Amino acid sequence: MKLVIAIVQSDDAGALSDALREANFQSTLVSSTGGFLREGNGTLFVGVNDDQVDAVLKIIKENCTTRTQFVNPMPPVMEPGELYMPPPVEVQVGGAVVFVVDVDRFEKF
């Protein structure tokens, strides 16, 4: 048995959860925050048999695409009276970070 842990952007989390449910995979979605942009993420936990890992990974790839967006970086610390606003920076967001972990024991009550 494996535990698939997928960290995805909040924009993709709902659609991914729905797609997993439609494919008869049970998952738990936990809201999280982190990364470079400090924006919302969704962390999904999916327990599956070893032979189902590839099917789950395929669903994740189909529902979590990368895209670009412009963000405003934090302005540098300046002397009083000085003002400098750095221009927006284009960054890549979306996609998924996935961990597949062996499960030693599983119980459901």
PyMOL commands that set and color helices and strands:
alter all, ss='L'
color gray80, all
select helices_A, chain A and resi 10-22+50-63
alter helices_A, ss='H'
color red, helices_A
select strands_A, chain A and resi 2-9+28-34+39-48+66-71+89-94+96-102
alter strands_A, ss='S'
color yellow, strands_A
deselect
rebuild
show_as cartoon
